[in-house]
Amino acid sequence: MPDRLTETWSPEPASAGEESDRRLAEAIRHATNALLALQHGDGHWLFELEADATISAEYVLLYHYLGRPQPDLEAEIGTFLRAGQGADGGWPLFYGGRLDLSCSVKAYFALKAIGDPPDSPHMARARAAILAAGGARHCNVFTRILLALFGELPWRAVPVMPVEIMLLPRWSPFHITKVSYWSRTVLVPLLVLMALRPRARNPRQVSIRELFAEDPLAVRDWISGPTRSVWATGFTLLDSVLRAAEPMFPKATRQRAIEAAVAFVNQRLNGEDGLGAIFPAMANALMMYDCLGYPRDDPRYQSAEAALRKLLVCKPGRTHCQPCLSPVWDTALASHALMEVEDKGLDPAIGRALEWLAGKQVLEVEGDWAAVRPGLRPGGWAFQYENPHYPDVDDTAVAGLALDRYDRRRWRPAVARAAEWIVGMQSRGGGWGSFDADNTHYYLNHIPFADHGALLDPPTADVSARCLGFLAQLGEAPHIGAVGAAIEFLHREQEPDGSWYGRWGTNYLYGTWSALAALNAAGVGPASSAMRRAVAWLCAKQHVDGGWGESEESYWPGQPHGEAPYSTPSQTAWALLGLMSAGEVDNPAVARGVRYLLEHQKSDGTWEEPWFTAVGFLRVFFLRYHGYRLYFPLWALARYSRLKRGNCRRVPFGL
């Protein structure tokens, strides 16, 4: 909860208008006050960030691994896990989804560790569903590593990833800098665990052998490539060679490699915000320290554990562990929504938010991104409270856009520094990845370890659009080359149906809004072919209730773009913001979308949205940002009101 509630706000008196105008103004007022009530005293916002059952299950199992179960907390987490069980008996990756085998195995394992009897109805249903899906043998690599740590399956079920990777030269085909930031921070401490192969203490001696359709000790063909390609075949053969050779690696070399991995983690431990500020990396760091014999009172051990505790959401009936925290993202987006309302009475709240945001700019630490961009001055923002080694260009662009829009003169140095960093992080081809430049070593997607499908961080349309919108809002002159290359990138990335792919938000609705906002800011006119095709696509995807919705299923090959059997407030807002950026404020589709938001607003000024509308790892890990159902609908309604009241129908901002 916020440490101090901000005062409520009432709009400046408006001239008499039609009932629809009054209703719109009232909806904006209620949503604004709901958002203000959640602002912290220092100006920032932090909304709950919810994942599927996997993270909470792993939190429970982590403490059984350490030999320190937490009965009271586990009982609360158990309620959350049971509530997430699907009608098919398993656990999905997102609300309303189908059983995911790995997620279901971890949830079942955690509930059994908590003490749920295996013969209880919900456990029996889960077990039957898991076995019907092929059993625990077919889990993904990360789940198999967890099961190997608990002795549930042999280590030969896990692809070989020697810790000696830490000693490879930069020019080698596999180097730690060649994978994404999230893979890097998760993998480095994991390499130590895979080298030392510790055994979970597991004080209750919980086993889940009943989830295997066959004896895991009898299985021989554990390792296969994640794709059907020559690359995958070659890497699978390499796995066999490394498996045979690994026992003969010199002990001194292995020790040096372990020391290099520990040094990597220690340098980036990030205090109580944790390694990489993401749960899997934090958990692996804690287990690494534990297996190396660090005492619990060691400052590094204590920091790693404290970071994990900060991720807990403790609410009756829904206590769970978040994958990370999102204060910079939430604060920047909430500020944009409030600025759209355009009322001087909101200046104190927005001013506090932007003061807090400006204080989070990373100006001193050369993060991992500097490995491929040496000499580039830092100047970005991270997603979390503190994560200086891993700022991202998406947060940087959104924060820079907010500061520039609110007070260009005051924040000019911070914004200029951010622009310098973003331009320096542009990849070949004109696009941007999230955390690294030119992270496009696609052959690595074929190694057996990469079955999660998110080993790399290549340029994507949504992130590139945010950067383009930022640079365009500042004015083309200083960055004309970067802007031109980004426009060309977005034109190339447009899908044949007129939409754009959304890497970090679901999915083509998010990507299309992002691209339209950026192209508009860059001066691409509403009559352009790219704009017309995107508008036609958005209008075609509108539901009969006036809203828009898109399922996470759209991330699987062959699935429809921009479709779901439901509408959501946040995705409706994205569609509306996209259409308005394309000059369509007077399009009847926009009026219908606005009506959908008005009709579905709750009495407290918020909207209901149980669906997941964001992404962590494609087809593996999805997210529900609890703030999206508030600040995006407010943003769309306020922009609609402002454009309809103004003499100009053009959106003048980069977002």
N, C-alpha and C positions, 0 to 999 in steps of 0.2 A: 504494500500500500504506500501511497505518497507520504512523505514526512510532513507535508503541510498542504492543505487544500487551497487552491487559488480561488479568489472571489468569483462569483458568477458574473456573467456579462449580459447586458441588454444592448441591442443595436440602437444606433441613432434613429430617431423617429423618421419613418418613411412616409412618403406621400401616399394618399389613398389610391388603392389599386383594386384590381379584381380579386376575387376570393382565392384564386390559384396563386397569385403573387403573395398574398398574406400567408397562405399555407406554406409556401416555399420559404418565406422569411422566418416563419415560426420553426420550421424544421431545421433551418440553419442555426437558429438561436439555441434550440435544444441540443443539437449535436455539438455546437461550440462549447456550451456550458459543461456537457458531459466530458469533453476533452480537457477543458481547463481544470475540472475537478480531479483529474488524474495526474496533473503536473506536479512534480516534486518541487520542494522549496527552492532548490538551487537552479531550477529552470528546466531540467531534463524530464523526458518521459521514458518509462520502461514498461513494456507490455509483456505479458506471458508469451513464451515461445514454446509451442507444444509439438512434440514428435510422436511417432507411433510408440508401441509398447517396448521397443527394443532398448532405448536408453534407460528407462526406468528398470527394466529387467536386468540390464547389465550393472546398474548401480547396486541392486540387491546382491547379485552374484559376485561383484567385486569384493564386498565385505565378507562373503563366505570364502572367497579365495584367500583373503587376509586372515581368516579365522576369527573375525570379530562381527558376528551377526548383530543386527540392530532391531530387536523384536518389535518395539513400539513403532518405529519408522516403517519397518517392513509391513506391519499390519495395515498401515495407511496406504502404502504403495500397492499392496495387494488389492485393495478396493479399486484403485485406479486400473490395475491390470485386468481384473475380472470384468469391469465395466466396458473394456475395450474389446472383449471377445466377440467375434462375429457370429452371425446366425449359422454359418457353416461349421462352427466349432473352432476355427482357427483365429488368428489375429491378422488384420490387414495392415498395409503400410499407410493407409489413409482412411478417413471416415467413409464408410460405405463400400470399401474396396473388398477384393477377394482375399482369401487366405494367402499369406506369404509364408513359405515354409520356414525360413530362417527366423523371422520375427516370432512365429508361433512356437518354435522350439525353445527360444530364449524365454518367452513369456511362461511357457509350461515349466521350464526348469526353475525359473525364479519363484513361481507359485509353489512348486514342490519344496523348494528350499525354505520358503516362508512357513510351510507346514500344511498346505492344502492336501488332504488325503487323495491319493491317486484314484481311488474308487468313487470320489465325489462326482456328481453328474457333470459339472463343467469340465473337470479334468478328464473324465472318460470321453466326453465329446471331443475335447481337444486332441487327445491321443488318437482317437479314431480318424480324425481329420488329417492329422500329421502322417499317419501310416498310409492313409488313402492317397496322399500326395507323394508317396515314395519313401517316407521316413527320413530320419535325421541324417542319413548318409548323404543326401542330396543338398544339404545346406551349403551356403556360400562359404568362401574361404575364411572370412573373419569369424564366422560362427564355428567353423571347424577348429580354428586356433583356440577359441574359448573352450571348446569341448576337449581339445588335447590338453590344455592346462589343467582341466579337471579329471584327466585320465579316462574320459569317456570314449575316446578313439585314439589310435596310435598316431605318432607324429608324422608317419609317412603319408597320412591323409592331408598334410599341409604342404603346399609348394615350398621348395627350397628358396630361402632368401638369406644367404649368409651375411652375418654382421660385417664381414670383410668388405661389403659394399661401401662402408664408410671410408675406406682407404683408396677407393678407385680414383684415378685422375679425372679431371673435368672432361677430357676428350673421350672417355670411355662410353660405349653405347648406353650403359645404365649408370647414371650418376644421380645422387640425391637431388641435385638442382634441376634435373630434367623432369621431375614430377611436380604435381601441384602442391601448393602450401599445405592443404589439408592432408594429402597423402604423406608428405614429408614429415609433418609433426606426429602423425599417427604411427608411421612406419619406423622412425628411428628408435624410440624406446622399445617397440615391438621386436626389432632385430635382436636386441639384447635378450628378451624373453625367449625368442625362438632359438637363440644360441645356447642358453643355459637350461631351457626346458624345465622350469620349476614346476612343482606339483601344488595345486591348490590345497590349502589346509582342510577346507570343507569339513568343519567340525561335526556336522550332523551326518556326514557320509552320504549325502544325497546323490543318487544316480538316476539317470534317465535312459538306461538301456532298453526300456520298454518302447522307446520311440524309434528304435532301429528295426527295420524289417528283416535285417540279416545281421549276423555277428560282424561288427566292424573290424575285428581282428582278422577275419577271413577275407575281407575285401582287398583286392590287389590293384584295381584300376581307379585309384583315387584322383590322379592328376590328369587333367586335360586342359586344353586351351579354351579361353572364353569365347573364341570365334572359330569358325571353320575356314581357316586360311593357311597358306604355306607358312606365314609367320608363326601362327599358333602351333603348327606341327613342329617347326624348328625349335621353338621355345620349350615345348613339352619334352623333346629329346634332350635339350640342354638341361632341363630339370633332372633327368635321369643321370646325366653325367655328373652334375654338381652333387647329387645325392650320394653317388658312389665316392666322390672325391672329398667331400666335406670332412669325414673323419680323419683324413690325412693332412688337413690344413695345419700349419705350424701353430703350436700353442701360443708362442710369443706374438705372432701376427694377430691371432684371435684376441688376445688380451689388448693389444694396441687398438684394435677395431672397437672393442667394447668401451675402452677409455674415450675414443673419439665420439662414440654415440652418447656417452654420459656427458661429455663436455658440450656437445650440441644441445642437449636438453637443459643442462645447467645454465648455459648462456641465455636461453630463451624461456626460462621457467616462468617469468612474467608474474612473480609474486602470487598473490591470492586471486589473480585472474587466470592463471594457469597456462600451461604450454599450449600455444596456438589458440588459447581461449575457447577450445572446443572439447566436449566431453571425452571422445575416444582417445585423444592425445593425452589429456589429463589422467585418465584412468591408466593408460599404459605407462605413463611416467611414474605414477605411484607404485604400480606393480614392479616396475624396473627397480626403483629404489628398494622396495621390499626384498626382491630376490637377490639383490647385491648386499643385503645385510645392513642397510642403513637403519639406525635405531629410530623409533617413532619420535623422539625429541630432536632429531636432526632438523635444522631449519628448512632444508629442501623438502624433506618428507612432510613436514608440517604445512609448508606452503602448498604442496601438491594436494594434500588432503583438504585444506581449507578452500581451495579453488573449487573442488568438487561439491562441497557443502553449499557454496554460493549458488549453485545451479538448482537447488531444490525449491520447489513450490510446495509449501505446506498449507493446504486448505482442506478442511473436512470433506471427505468424499472424493477428492481429486488431488491428493498429494502425489507428485511425480517429479522426475528429474528432467530438466531442460537440456537440450544439446549445447546451448550457449546462451549468452545474453545479448540483447539487441538495442542498447540505449542510444547509440549514435544514429542508427538507422531510424528508430522510432522518433527521436527528437527532430531530426532533419525533416522527415515526412510530415510530422504533426505541425511543424512550423510552416511548411508550405501550405498546408490546409488552412491554417489560421490567417496567413497572409492573403489568401484568396478571398477571405471574407471582407477584407478592406474596410476595417473600422479602427479608428484611432484608439478606441477603448481597449483594443487588444494589444497595443504596443508594449505595455509593461510585461505581459506574459511572453510575447514573442522575443522581446529584448533579452529577458532572462535566459530563454532557451538558446538564443544565438550566442550569448556570452559564454554559456556553458559549452556549447558546441565548439566555439573558437578555441577554447582552452584544451580541447582534445586533439588538436592538429599535431601530427608527428613531424617534428622539425629537426630532431637530433640523431635518431637511430637510423643507420643504414640497414634495412632489413634484408631478407633473403633475396628480394627482387634485385638488389644491387649486383648479384652474381652475373646477371645478364645485362645490366644497365650500370656499369661502374662509372662513377663520376657524376651521376645524376643526384641532385640534392633532394633529400626527403621533403615531403610537403603534403602527404596525404592524411586521410582519416581511416581508422580501423572501425570495424563493426561494433566492437564491444567497448566496455569501459576503458580497458587498457590492453593493447596488443601491438606494441610499437614495431615488432619485427614483421608484422603482417598487415599493413594498411591495404585497403583495396580501392580501386579506381571508382567503383560504383558508389560507395559511401562518400568518397572524396568529391565526386561530381555533384551528388545530391546536396552535400553540405556546402560546397562552394556556390552552387546555384542559390541556395537560401540566403547566404551571407551577402552575395552580390545583389540579389533582388531587394533585400531589406534596406541595406545602406551601403551602396557601392563605395562611397568615399571612405567611410570608416573602416571597412574591411578589405580595402584594396590590397594591402601587403599580403594578407592571408590568402586571398583569392588568387593573386598573381603567383604566389608560391605553389598553390594547388594546381594551377594551370600548367606551370612549368613541369611539375611532376607528371601530370597526366599526359602531356605531349611527349615527354620522355619515355613513357610506358607504352606508347602506341606500338603495336606489332606490325610486322611486314604485312602488306595487304590492306592496311588502313583501319583494322579493327582493334579491339582491346579485349584481353582476358580480364579476369577479376583481380588477381594478385600478382601475376607474373607476365612478363612480355615474351612473346614467341614461344610459349609453352606448348609446342605442337609436335612433339616427338611421338607421332601416332603409332609407330611400330610397337611402342611399349603397351598399348592397349591389348596386345595379343599374348602377353605373358600370363601364365596360369594364375598368378597372384591378382591379376587385374579384373577378376570376374565381377567386381562391383561397378565397373564401367565408368569410373570417375577418377582415373589416375592422373589425368591431365587437366589443364586450365587453358584451353584454346580461346581465341576471340569469339564472342557471341554477339548477336544482334542487339539484345537488350542492354548489355553493358556498354557496347559501342555507341548505342543511341544516347545513353546518358552522358557519355563523354562528349559526343558531338553537340548535344543540347547545351552543355556547360560552355564549351568553347564558343559556340555560336552566340550565346547570350552575352558573352564578354565583348563580342565584335570580332569579325574575321581577320582584320589586318595583321595582328601579331602571329596568328596561328593559321594563316590561309592554307598552307600546305597540308597540315593535319586535318583541317576541316574538309578540304576537297577529297582527300583520301578516304575519310570516314563516310562521306556521302556516297562515294563509289562503292565502298564496302557494303553499305546498307542496300543499295540498289541490287548488288549481286546476291545478297542474302534473302531478298524477298522471295517468298514461295510462289509457285505458279498460280495458286489460288488468290494471291494478293496479300496474304498474311505474313507475319514474321514470327520466328521461333522465339520462345521465352525460356532462357536457361534457368533463371532464378525465381520466376513467378509463373504460375500456371495459366496458360502456356502461350498459345498463339494470341490470346486476348491480351496478355501482358506484353508480349513482344511487339504486337502491332501498335498498341498504345505508345510504347516507348519509342518506336521508330517514327511514328507520325509526329509526336511531340518534337523530336529532334530535327526531322526534315523541315517542319514548319519553322523552327527557330533558325535553321540554316538558310532560309529563303526559298525553299522548294515550294512552289505555289500549289494551291488546292486543285488547280486544273491539270496538274501533272499526271502522267499515266500511273506512277507509283501510288499517288494519293487516291486517284479514282478507283483503282483496283482494290486498295485497302478499305475504302469506304464501302464499296459494294460488298466486300466480304463481311465486314462488321454488320451491315444491315441485314444480310442474309442469315446471320447467326443469331439475331435477336429472337427471343422466345415470345410466345403469345402473351405472356404476362408483362411484357415490356422489359424484362431483365435479360441478362446474359449469364452463362455459366459454362465452365469447361472442366472436365474431369481430369484427374491425374493419369487416367488411361491414355490420354493423348500422347504420352511420352513413349508408348510402345509402338513399334513399327506397324503400319497398316491401320492404325486407329484414326478416327475422324479428328479434324482440327476444330477447336472452338465449340465443342458440343458437350452437353451433359443433360441428364433428365431433370435438372433443377437450375434455378438462377441463384446467384450469390450477390450480396451487396458490393463486395470489393471488385469482383470481375465486371459487374455492371458499371461501376464507377470507372474502371479502366477503359471500357468500351466508350463510355460517354466522353471521357477526357480525350481519347483518341479521335473521335468524330469531331469534337470541337476544335482540336488542333488542326484538323483538315478543313476547317471553315464551315462545318455543318451544324452550327448551333440552331439554325432554323429548320433542320431536317425533322420531319415528324418522328423518326426513330429516336431522336434525342428527347423529345417531349415525352414519348412513351417510357423511355428509360428513367427520366426524372420522376415520372409518376410512379414507377415501380419503387423507387427509393422512398418516396413520400409515403406510399401505402404500407411499406414494410418497416418503417422506423418504429421502434419501441417507445413506450412512454418515458423512458429514462434518457432518450435522445440517441441511443445506440441502435445497432442492428444485430440480428441473430445470424450467426454464420458458423455452423459446426464443421463445414467442409474445409479440407486442406487446400490452400491455394498457392502454395510455394514449394520450393524444391531444395533439398540438400544435395543428395547424390541421385542422379537420374535412375529411375526404375528401382531404386534401393532405399531411398530415404527422403521422405516428404515432410513438409512443415505447415503448421497452422500458426500464423502470426495473429495474436488476439487483437492487435491494434488496427489491423487492416479493415476490420468491419466498422471502424469508427472514423479514422482520418481520411480514408479514400472516399467514402460516400459524402462526407462533409466537403471535401475538396471539389468533387464533381458538382454538387449542388451549388456551392458558392461561386464556382466559375460560371455555371449556367446563369445564375442570377446576375452576375457582374456583366457578362457579355450581352444579355438581353436588355439590361438597363443602359448600356453604353452605346455610343455612336459608332463604335468599331467592332466588327465581329471577329477580328483576328486576335489570336492568343499571342501576346508579345513576349512570352517567357520561354525558356529552354525546357521547361518541364510543366 
